[in-house]
Amino acid sequence: MAATKRKRRGGFAVQAKKPKRNEIDAEPPAKRHATAEEVEEEERDRIPGPVCKERILIFSSRGINFRTRHLMQDLRMLMPHSKADTKMDRKDKLFVINEVCEMKNCNKCIYFEAKKKQDLYMWLSNSPHGPSAKFLVQNIHTLAELKMTGNCLKGSRPLLSFDPAFDELPHYALLKELLIQIFSTPRYHPKSQPFVDHVFTFTILDNRIWFRNFQIIEEDAALVEIGPRFVLNLIKIFQGSFGGPTLYENPHYQSPNMHRRVIRSITAAKYREKQQVKDVQKLRKKEPKTLLPHDPTADVFVTPAEEKPIEIQWVKPEPKVDLKARKKRIYKRQRKMKQRMDSGKTK
């Protein structure tokens, strides 16, 4: 028990311990230098702990169809650093997503927005400061739908392959950096596997970004598609997260409503053209026929046929026998005779 010293007012106070001499100072300098080298070597060989800076929130609005739901589940399966959340009401404003990301401790977000139960939009955002990009998602094919032969380990880290066109224009360079931060699995993530067996490809074609997922075969480094696959049609790039000043607007973008309107107008024009052709044909039939004057040169190469003698029949030809009527008469006569015989037997 530590020695105590009584105070003047009658209380007890614990006596302070004497500071011990530092063990490192007590060691000789040669041994201290050796231990420092060992510590440095251990630090060099030690695998660092889980460092995870990127956390992705993947969720959607209400009103999505089954294909969008399956695509969202496929992305969550391929990205071990993703988190899920309940569907957001369509009446809520998009700025609420920044608060949801903050509550979920996420700094990136993939948000699927459904409109009219047939159009799907994807938001890629760096929460809460931006930038963010809005895309129209087209040609969706999920893993369950494709049934490709490729396969990969769940939670493995992917390679990201980008088209060289991403480095040519500034807005594509911004999108490339945003896609790298979202789709690349952080190093030493707890849910990730230390293997690289598949590759995400982002290709620019027809002013759209085409996403594909391929397996890397170990034998000859060939690629076999796994899925899913979809096409992103860029609409706008915003400076903030889910809003703010517009950095870029795609001049080649055509809204789905306008696209459907053009298709309807084309079909209506075809129907209108057919009706006009029918009306013209009816008018031509009603018009009186114009008689052209006889052309004397039209009969130049016509050779007259030989005239056959006309035969006059002096004898009346025999009438044709109607077989059906004859059969009816015979049948009627036989039936009458049978009736007479039956009546005679009864008498």
Sequence and secondary structure as in RCSB ss.txt:
>XXXX:A:sequence
MAATKRKRRGGFAVQAKKPKRNEIDAEPPAKRHATAEEVEEEERDRIPGPVCKERILIFSSRGINFRTRHLMQDL
RMLMPHSKADTKMDRKDKLFVINEVCEMKNCNKCIYFEAKKKQDLYMWLSNSPHGPSAKFLVQNIHTLAELKMTG
NCLKGSRPLLSFDPAFDELPHYALLKELLIQIFSTPRYHPKSQPFVDHVFTFTILDNRIWFRNFQIIEEDAALVE
IGPRFVLNLIKIFQGSFGGPTLYENPHYQSPNMHRRVIRSITAAKYREKQQVKDVQKLRKKEPKTLLPHDPTADV
FVTPAEEKPIEIQWVKPEPKVDLKARKKRIYKRQRKMKQRMDSGKTK
>XXXX:A:secstr
   EEE TTS EEE        HHHHS HHHHHHHHHHHHHHHHHS         EEEEEBTT  HHHHHHHHHH
HHH TTEEE   B TTS TTHHHHHHHHTT SEEEEEEEETTTEEEEEEEETTT  EEEEEEEEEE HHHH  S 
   TTEEEEEEE GGGGTSHHHHHHHHHHHHHHS  TT TT EEEEEEEEEEEEETTEEEEEEEEE TTT  EEE
   EEEEEEEEEEEETTEEEEEEE TT   HHHHHHHHHHHHHHHHHHHHHHHHHHHHHHHS        GGGGT
T             S       HHHHHHHHHHHHHHHHHHHHHHHH 
